[in-house]
Amino acid sequence: MLRHCEQKLGIKVGESTRDGRIFLKREEECLAACAGAPMMVVNGHYHEHLDIVKMDQILDALK
């Protein structure tokens, strides 16, 4: 999932998009949400049970 996110945004962990709107802070081993994995946190909001389609929808909404 992380690799897909990096490819879609064209950046690596620790980098920002050219416009500075999106920053991939870091990869976490545990976010205390095992039941919702795979998941990610965006602006403090947990997005759970992710697949590539859901991740793309979330990332597209940020642009």
PyMOL Python script that loads the backbone (N, CA, C, O; Angstrom):
from pymol import cmd

cmd.read_pdbstr("""\
ATOM      1  N   MET A   1       0.826  -1.185   0.000  1.00  0.00           N
ATOM      2  CA  MET A   1       0.000   0.000   0.000  1.00  0.00           C
ATOM      3  C   MET A   1       0.876   1.258   0.000  1.00  0.00           C
ATOM      4  O   MET A   1       0.607   2.215  -0.726  1.00  0.00           O
ATOM      5  N   LEU A   2       1.912   1.239   0.813  1.00  0.00           N
ATOM      6  CA  LEU A   2       2.801   2.399   0.861  1.00  0.00           C
ATOM      7  C   LEU A   2       3.456   2.633  -0.493  1.00  0.00           C
ATOM      8  O   LEU A   2       3.535   3.770  -0.957  1.00  0.00           O
ATOM      9  N   ARG A   3       3.919   1.578  -1.120  1.00  0.00           N
ATOM     10  CA  ARG A   3       4.579   1.721  -2.429  1.00  0.00           C
ATOM     11  C   ARG A   3       3.622   2.305  -3.461  1.00  0.00           C
ATOM     12  O   ARG A   3       4.015   3.137  -4.279  1.00  0.00           O
ATOM     13  N   HIS A   4       2.372   1.869  -3.421  1.00  0.00           N
ATOM     14  CA  HIS A   4       1.376   2.414  -4.348  1.00  0.00           C
ATOM     15  C   HIS A   4       1.186   3.910  -4.082  1.00  0.00           C
ATOM     16  O   HIS A   4       1.122   4.710  -5.016  1.00  0.00           O
ATOM     17  N   CYS A   5       1.099   4.272  -2.830  1.00  0.00           N
ATOM     18  CA  CYS A   5       0.939   5.675  -2.450  1.00  0.00           C
ATOM     19  C   CYS A   5       2.118   6.503  -2.962  1.00  0.00           C
ATOM     20  O   CYS A   5       1.927   7.584  -3.519  1.00  0.00           O
ATOM     21  N   GLU A   6       3.324   5.998  -2.773  1.00  0.00           N
ATOM     22  CA  GLU A   6       4.518   6.698  -3.259  1.00  0.00           C
ATOM     23  C   GLU A   6       4.477   6.853  -4.776  1.00  0.00           C
ATOM     24  O   GLU A   6       4.782   7.925  -5.299  1.00  0.00           O
ATOM     25  N   GLN A   7       4.105   5.800  -5.478  1.00  0.00           N
ATOM     26  CA  GLN A   7       4.056   5.860  -6.941  1.00  0.00           C
ATOM     27  C   GLN A   7       2.988   6.833  -7.417  1.00  0.00           C
ATOM     28  O   GLN A   7       3.232   7.621  -8.330  1.00  0.00           O
ATOM     29  N   LYS A   8       1.830   6.787  -6.819  1.00  0.00           N
ATOM     30  CA  LYS A   8       0.735   7.668  -7.233  1.00  0.00           C
ATOM     31  C   LYS A   8       1.094   9.137  -7.027  1.00  0.00           C
ATOM     32  O   LYS A   8       0.793   9.982  -7.870  1.00  0.00           O
ATOM     33  N   LEU A   9       1.740   9.432  -5.901  1.00  0.00           N
ATOM     34  CA  LEU A   9       2.083  10.819  -5.587  1.00  0.00           C
ATOM     35  C   LEU A   9       3.418  11.256  -6.178  1.00  0.00           C
ATOM     36  O   LEU A   9       3.695  12.452  -6.272  1.00  0.00           O
ATOM     37  N   GLY A  10       4.241  10.294  -6.573  1.00  0.00           N
ATOM     38  CA  GLY A  10       5.553  10.623  -7.133  1.00  0.00           C
ATOM     39  C   GLY A  10       6.547  11.088  -6.089  1.00  0.00           C
ATOM     40  O   GLY A  10       7.476  11.833  -6.404  1.00  0.00           O
ATOM     41  N   ILE A  11       6.364  10.655  -4.843  1.00  0.00           N
ATOM     42  CA  ILE A  11       7.271  11.022  -3.754  1.00  0.00           C
ATOM     43  C   ILE A  11       7.542   9.801  -2.887  1.00  0.00           C
ATOM     44  O   ILE A  11       6.856   8.785  -2.991  1.00  0.00           O
ATOM     45  N   LYS A  12       8.541   9.914  -2.040  1.00  0.00           N
ATOM     46  CA  LYS A  12       8.896   8.863  -1.086  1.00  0.00           C
ATOM     47  C   LYS A  12       8.564   9.338   0.329  1.00  0.00           C
ATOM     48  O   LYS A  12       8.304  10.521   0.547  1.00  0.00           O
ATOM     49  N   VAL A  13       8.573   8.412   1.282  1.00  0.00           N
ATOM     50  CA  VAL A  13       8.352   8.761   2.686  1.00  0.00           C
ATOM     51  C   VAL A  13       9.353   9.845   3.082  1.00  0.00           C
ATOM     52  O   VAL A  13      10.541   9.742   2.776  1.00  0.00           O
ATOM     53  N   GLY A  14       8.871  10.874   3.759  1.00  0.00           N
ATOM     54  CA  GLY A  14       9.713  11.989   4.174  1.00  0.00           C
ATOM     55  C   GLY A  14       9.750  13.124   3.166  1.00  0.00           C
ATOM     56  O   GLY A  14      10.432  14.124   3.387  1.00  0.00           O
ATOM     57  N   GLU A  15       9.026  12.982   2.061  1.00  0.00           N
ATOM     58  CA  GLU A  15       9.009  14.010   1.017  1.00  0.00           C
ATOM     59  C   GLU A  15       7.611  14.606   0.870  1.00  0.00           C
ATOM     60  O   GLU A  15       6.620  14.039   1.330  1.00  0.00           O
ATOM     61  N   SER A  16       7.560  15.769   0.213  1.00  0.00           N
ATOM     62  CA  SER A  16       6.299  16.446  -0.092  1.00  0.00           C
ATOM     63  C   SER A  16       6.082  16.480  -1.594  1.00  0.00           C
ATOM     64  O   SER A  16       7.028  16.398  -2.377  1.00  0.00           O
ATOM     65  N   THR A  17       4.815  16.602  -1.982  1.00  0.00           N
ATOM     66  CA  THR A  17       4.521  16.814  -3.395  1.00  0.00           C
ATOM     67  C   THR A  17       5.066  18.183  -3.790  1.00  0.00           C
ATOM     68  O   THR A  17       5.345  19.021  -2.933  1.00  0.00           O
ATOM     69  N   ARG A  18       5.211  18.399  -5.079  1.00  0.00           N
ATOM     70  CA  ARG A  18       5.794  19.666  -5.559  1.00  0.00           C
ATOM     71  C   ARG A  18       5.040  20.889  -5.055  1.00  0.00           C
ATOM     72  O   ARG A  18       5.641  21.921  -4.754  1.00  0.00           O
ATOM     73  N   ASP A  19       3.719  20.765  -4.966  1.00  0.00           N
ATOM     74  CA  ASP A  19       2.925  21.906  -4.501  1.00  0.00           C
ATOM     75  C   ASP A  19       2.904  22.031  -2.974  1.00  0.00           C
ATOM     76  O   ASP A  19       2.345  22.985  -2.432  1.00  0.00           O
ATOM     77  N   GLY A  20       3.522  21.056  -2.284  1.00  0.00           N
ATOM     78  CA  GLY A  20       3.615  21.102  -0.831  1.00  0.00           C
ATOM     79  C   GLY A  20       2.342  20.729  -0.093  1.00  0.00           C
ATOM     80  O   GLY A  20       2.290  20.823   1.134  1.00  0.00           O
ATOM     81  N   ARG A  21       1.324  20.311  -0.815  1.00  0.00           N
ATOM     82  CA  ARG A  21       0.038  19.996  -0.174  1.00  0.00           C
ATOM     83  C   ARG A  21       0.032  18.652   0.533  1.00  0.00           C
ATOM     84  O   ARG A  21      -0.683  18.479   1.519  1.00  0.00           O
ATOM     85  N   ILE A  22       0.822  17.690   0.045  1.00  0.00           N
ATOM     86  CA  ILE A  22       0.816  16.351   0.631  1.00  0.00           C
ATOM     87  C   ILE A  22       2.222  15.985   1.067  1.00  0.00           C
ATOM     88  O   ILE A  22       3.174  16.101   0.294  1.00  0.00           O
ATOM     89  N   PHE A  23       2.346  15.539   2.319  1.00  0.00           N
ATOM     90  CA  PHE A  23       3.622  15.121   2.884  1.00  0.00           C
ATOM     91  C   PHE A  23       3.462  13.707   3.421  1.00  0.00           C
ATOM     92  O   PHE A  23       2.602  13.450   4.264  1.00  0.00           O
ATOM     93  N   LEU A  24       4.295  12.785   2.931  1.00  0.00           N
ATOM     94  CA  LEU A  24       4.283  11.416   3.457  1.00  0.00           C
ATOM     95  C   LEU A  24       5.186  11.395   4.673  1.00  0.00           C
ATOM     96  O   LEU A  24       6.405  11.284   4.550  1.00  0.00           O
ATOM     97  N   LYS A  25       4.591  11.499   5.834  1.00  0.00           N
ATOM     98  CA  LYS A  25       5.346  11.652   7.070  1.00  0.00           C
ATOM     99  C   LYS A  25       6.224  10.446   7.370  1.00  0.00           C
ATOM    100  O   LYS A  25       7.445  10.570   7.466  1.00  0.00           O
ATOM    101  N   ARG A  26       5.606   9.287   7.515  1.00  0.00           N
ATOM    102  CA  ARG A  26       6.394   8.092   7.820  1.00  0.00           C
ATOM    103  C   ARG A  26       5.507   6.856   7.751  1.00  0.00           C
ATOM    104  O   ARG A  26       4.278   6.933   7.761  1.00  0.00           O
ATOM    105  N   GLU A  27       6.172   5.732   7.682  1.00  0.00           N
ATOM    106  CA  GLU A  27       5.481   4.453   7.756  1.00  0.00           C
ATOM    107  C   GLU A  27       5.483   4.022   9.213  1.00  0.00           C
ATOM    108  O   GLU A  27       6.518   4.068   9.878  1.00  0.00           O
ATOM    109  N   GLU A  28       4.334   3.608   9.707  1.00  0.00           N
ATOM    110  CA  GLU A  28       4.203   3.173  11.096  1.00  0.00           C
ATOM    111  C   GLU A  28       3.952   1.677  11.137  1.00  0.00           C
ATOM    112  O   GLU A  28       3.218   1.135  10.311  1.00  0.00           O
ATOM    113  N   GLU A  29       4.564   1.019  12.098  1.00  0.00           N
ATOM    114  CA  GLU A  29       4.309  -0.404  12.266  1.00  0.00           C
ATOM    115  C   GLU A  29       2.982  -0.642  12.968  1.00  0.00           C
ATOM    116  O   GLU A  29       2.289  -1.615  12.674  1.00  0.00           O
ATOM    117  N   CYS A  30       2.625   0.242  13.895  1.00  0.00           N
ATOM    118  CA  CYS A  30       1.395   0.040  14.661  1.00  0.00           C
ATOM    119  C   CYS A  30       0.693   1.377  14.893  1.00  0.00           C
ATOM    120  O   CYS A  30       1.294   2.339  15.370  1.00  0.00           O
ATOM    121  N   LEU A  31      -0.589   1.411  14.547  1.00  0.00           N
ATOM    122  CA  LEU A  31      -1.418   2.580  14.825  1.00  0.00           C
ATOM    123  C   LEU A  31      -2.586   2.201  15.742  1.00  0.00           C
ATOM    124  O   LEU A  31      -3.577   2.925  15.840  1.00  0.00           O
ATOM    125  N   ALA A  32      -2.446   1.054  16.407  1.00  0.00           N
ATOM    126  CA  ALA A  32      -3.457   0.552  17.349  1.00  0.00           C
ATOM    127  C   ALA A  32      -4.825   0.393  16.692  1.00  0.00           C
ATOM    128  O   ALA A  32      -5.857   0.667  17.306  1.00  0.00           O
ATOM    129  N   ALA A  33      -4.819  -0.050  15.442  1.00  0.00           N
ATOM    130  CA  ALA A  33      -6.076  -0.262  14.712  1.00  0.00           C
ATOM    131  C   ALA A  33      -5.998  -1.546  13.898  1.00  0.00           C
ATOM    132  O   ALA A  33      -6.379  -1.575  12.728  1.00  0.00           O
ATOM    133  N   CYS A  34      -5.505  -2.599  14.524  1.00  0.00           N
ATOM    134  CA  CYS A  34      -5.301  -3.877  13.818  1.00  0.00           C
ATOM    135  C   CYS A  34      -6.567  -4.378  13.139  1.00  0.00           C
ATOM    136  O   CYS A  34      -6.506  -4.921  12.036  1.00  0.00           O
ATOM    137  N   ALA A  35      -7.703  -4.203  13.782  1.00  0.00           N
ATOM    138  CA  ALA A  35      -8.960  -4.705  13.223  1.00  0.00           C
ATOM    139  C   ALA A  35      -9.343  -3.989  11.932  1.00  0.00           C
ATOM    140  O   ALA A  35     -10.155  -4.497  11.159  1.00  0.00           O
ATOM    141  N   GLY A  36      -8.762  -2.811  11.694  1.00  0.00           N
ATOM    142  CA  GLY A  36      -9.087  -2.044  10.496  1.00  0.00           C
ATOM    143  C   GLY A  36      -8.021  -2.079   9.429  1.00  0.00           C
ATOM    144  O   GLY A  36      -8.120  -1.368   8.429  1.00  0.00           O
ATOM    145  N   ALA A  37      -7.006  -2.892   9.623  1.00  0.00           N
ATOM    146  CA  ALA A  37      -5.883  -2.935   8.685  1.00  0.00           C
ATOM    147  C   ALA A  37      -6.301  -3.548   7.352  1.00  0.00           C
ATOM    148  O   ALA A  37      -7.200  -4.387   7.303  1.00  0.00           O
ATOM    149  N   PRO A  38      -5.647  -3.130   6.278  1.00  0.00           N
ATOM    150  CA  PRO A  38      -4.664  -2.049   6.215  1.00  0.00           C
ATOM    151  C   PRO A  38      -5.346  -0.688   6.349  1.00  0.00           C
ATOM    152  O   PRO A  38      -6.496  -0.508   5.949  1.00  0.00           O
ATOM    153  N   MET A  39      -4.620   0.248   6.913  1.00  0.00           N
ATOM    154  CA  MET A  39      -5.189   1.568   7.176  1.00  0.00           C
ATOM    155  C   MET A  39      -4.132   2.648   7.088  1.00  0.00           C
ATOM    156  O   MET A  39      -2.937   2.361   7.032  1.00  0.00           O
ATOM    157  N   MET A  40      -4.584   3.903   7.075  1.00  0.00           N
ATOM    158  CA  MET A  40      -3.671   5.041   7.111  1.00  0.00           C
ATOM    159  C   MET A  40      -4.374   6.181   7.828  1.00  0.00           C
ATOM    160  O   MET A  40      -5.599   6.203   7.947  1.00  0.00           O
ATOM    161  N   VAL A  41      -3.578   7.123   8.302  1.00  0.00           N
ATOM    162  CA  VAL A  41      -4.109   8.305   8.965  1.00  0.00           C
ATOM    163  C   VAL A  41      -3.831   9.504   8.071  1.00  0.00           C
ATOM    164  O   VAL A  41      -2.694   9.730   7.654  1.00  0.00           O
ATOM    165  N   VAL A  42      -4.876  10.268   7.780  1.00  0.00           N
ATOM    166  CA  VAL A  42      -4.756  11.472   6.959  1.00  0.00           C
ATOM    167  C   VAL A  42      -5.378  12.617   7.744  1.00  0.00           C
ATOM    168  O   VAL A  42      -6.567  12.594   8.061  1.00  0.00           O
ATOM    169  N   ASN A  43      -4.566  13.613   8.053  1.00  0.00           N
ATOM    170  CA  ASN A  43      -5.046  14.776   8.811  1.00  0.00           C
ATOM    171  C   ASN A  43      -5.771  14.359  10.091  1.00  0.00           C
ATOM    172  O   ASN A  43      -6.801  14.933  10.445  1.00  0.00           O
ATOM    173  N   GLY A  44      -5.223  13.354  10.780  1.00  0.00           N
ATOM    174  CA  GLY A  44      -5.774  12.906  12.045  1.00  0.00           C
ATOM    175  C   GLY A  44      -6.967  11.967  11.938  1.00  0.00           C
ATOM    176  O   GLY A  44      -7.498  11.529  12.959  1.00  0.00           O
ATOM    177  N   HIS A  45      -7.397  11.651  10.723  1.00  0.00           N
ATOM    178  CA  HIS A  45      -8.550  10.765  10.522  1.00  0.00           C
ATOM    179  C   HIS A  45      -8.086   9.383  10.083  1.00  0.00           C
ATOM    180  O   HIS A  45      -7.307   9.256   9.138  1.00  0.00           O
ATOM    181  N   TYR A  46      -8.564   8.348  10.769  1.00  0.00           N
ATOM    182  CA  TYR A  46      -8.214   6.968  10.424  1.00  0.00           C
ATOM    183  C   TYR A  46      -9.055   6.499   9.238  1.00  0.00           C
ATOM    184  O   TYR A  46     -10.281   6.603   9.256  1.00  0.00           O
ATOM    185  N   HIS A  47      -8.390   5.988   8.218  1.00  0.00           N
ATOM    186  CA  HIS A  47      -9.050   5.372   7.063  1.00  0.00           C
ATOM    187  C   HIS A  47      -8.692   3.896   7.116  1.00  0.00           C
ATOM    188  O   HIS A  47      -7.527   3.525   6.975  1.00  0.00           O
ATOM    189  N   GLU A  48      -9.699   3.055   7.321  1.00  0.00           N
ATOM    190  CA  GLU A  48      -9.457   1.631   7.563  1.00  0.00           C
ATOM    191  C   GLU A  48      -9.971   0.755   6.426  1.00  0.00           C
ATOM    192  O   GLU A  48     -10.713   1.201   5.551  1.00  0.00           O
ATOM    193  N   HIS A  49      -9.544  -0.522   6.472  1.00  0.00           N
ATOM    194  CA  HIS A  49      -9.939  -1.539   5.485  1.00  0.00           C
ATOM    195  C   HIS A  49      -9.636  -1.061   4.066  1.00  0.00           C
ATOM    196  O   HIS A  49     -10.468  -1.187   3.168  1.00  0.00           O
ATOM    197  N   LEU A  50      -8.450  -0.519   3.879  1.00  0.00           N
ATOM    198  CA  LEU A  50      -8.070   0.057   2.593  1.00  0.00           C
ATOM    199  C   LEU A  50      -7.757  -1.000   1.545  1.00  0.00           C
ATOM    200  O   LEU A  50      -7.282  -2.095   1.847  1.00  0.00           O
ATOM    201  N   ASP A  51      -8.039  -0.633   0.319  1.00  0.00           N
ATOM    202  CA  ASP A  51      -7.539  -1.330  -0.854  1.00  0.00           C
ATOM    203  C   ASP A  51      -7.053  -0.220  -1.791  1.00  0.00           C
ATOM    204  O   ASP A  51      -7.152   0.961  -1.458  1.00  0.00           O
ATOM    205  N   ILE A  52      -6.541  -0.591  -2.933  1.00  0.00           N
ATOM    206  CA  ILE A  52      -5.972   0.410  -3.847  1.00  0.00           C
ATOM    207  C   ILE A  52      -7.026   1.430  -4.278  1.00  0.00           C
ATOM    208  O   ILE A  52      -6.737   2.625  -4.341  1.00  0.00           O
ATOM    209  N   VAL A  53      -8.225   0.982  -4.570  1.00  0.00           N
ATOM    210  CA  VAL A  53      -9.292   1.885  -5.016  1.00  0.00           C
ATOM    211  C   VAL A  53      -9.634   2.898  -3.927  1.00  0.00           C
ATOM    212  O   VAL A  53      -9.729   4.094  -4.203  1.00  0.00           O
ATOM    213  N   LYS A  54      -9.819   2.433  -2.704  1.00  0.00           N
ATOM    214  CA  LYS A  54     -10.135   3.344  -1.594  1.00  0.00           C
ATOM    215  C   LYS A  54      -8.998   4.327  -1.353  1.00  0.00           C
ATOM    216  O   LYS A  54      -9.233   5.513  -1.121  1.00  0.00           O
ATOM    217  N   MET A  55      -7.756   3.828  -1.409  1.00  0.00           N
ATOM    218  CA  MET A  55      -6.614   4.705  -1.202  1.00  0.00           C
ATOM    219  C   MET A  55      -6.567   5.790  -2.280  1.00  0.00           C
ATOM    220  O   MET A  55      -6.326   6.958  -1.977  1.00  0.00           O
ATOM    221  N   ASP A  56      -6.793   5.406  -3.522  1.00  0.00           N
ATOM    222  CA  ASP A  56      -6.794   6.383  -4.611  1.00  0.00           C
ATOM    223  C   ASP A  56      -7.879   7.436  -4.405  1.00  0.00           C
ATOM    224  O   ASP A  56      -7.645   8.616  -4.662  1.00  0.00           O
ATOM    225  N   GLN A  57      -9.048   7.033  -3.952  1.00  0.00           N
ATOM    226  CA  GLN A  57     -10.134   7.986  -3.703  1.00  0.00           C
ATOM    227  C   GLN A  57      -9.741   8.989  -2.623  1.00  0.00           C
ATOM    228  O   GLN A  57     -10.010  10.183  -2.755  1.00  0.00           O
ATOM    229  N   ILE A  58      -9.115   8.516  -1.576  1.00  0.00           N
ATOM    230  CA  ILE A  58      -8.677   9.397  -0.485  1.00  0.00           C
ATOM    231  C   ILE A  58      -7.616  10.369  -0.984  1.00  0.00           C
ATOM    232  O   ILE A  58      -7.699  11.569  -0.723  1.00  0.00           O
ATOM    233  N   LEU A  59      -6.626   9.857  -1.698  1.00  0.00           N
ATOM    234  CA  LEU A  59      -5.550  10.712  -2.201  1.00  0.00           C
ATOM    235  C   LEU A  59      -6.068  11.708  -3.225  1.00  0.00           C
ATOM    236  O   LEU A  59      -5.647  12.865  -3.226  1.00  0.00           O
ATOM    237  N   ASP A  60      -6.974  11.280  -4.099  1.00  0.00           N
ATOM    238  CA  ASP A  60      -7.533  12.189  -5.104  1.00  0.00           C
ATOM    239  C   ASP A  60      -8.326  13.314  -4.452  1.00  0.00           C
ATOM    240  O   ASP A  60      -8.335  14.436  -4.959  1.00  0.00           O
ATOM    241  N   ALA A  61      -8.988  13.031  -3.343  1.00  0.00           N
ATOM    242  CA  ALA A  61      -9.765  14.054  -2.641  1.00  0.00           C
ATOM    243  C   ALA A  61      -8.868  15.109  -1.997  1.00  0.00           C
ATOM    244  O   ALA A  61      -9.329  16.215  -1.714  1.00  0.00           O
ATOM    245  N   LEU A  62      -7.605  14.790  -1.764  1.00  0.00           N
ATOM    246  CA  LEU A  62      -6.671  15.739  -1.157  1.00  0.00           C
ATOM    247  C   LEU A  62      -6.146  16.755  -2.154  1.00  0.00           C
ATOM    248  O   LEU A  62      -5.673  17.823  -1.764  1.00  0.00           O
ATOM    249  N   LYS A  63      -6.223  16.437  -3.417  1.00  0.00           N
ATOM    250  CA  LYS A  63      -5.619  17.301  -4.442  1.00  0.00           C
ATOM    251  C   LYS A  63      -6.478  18.493  -4.763  1.00  0.00           C
ATOM    252  O   LYS A  63      -6.108  19.312  -5.604  1.00  0.00           O
TER     253      LYS A  63
END
""", "prot")
cmd.dss("prot")
cmd.show_as("cartoon", "prot")
cmd.util.cbc("prot")
cmd.orient("prot")
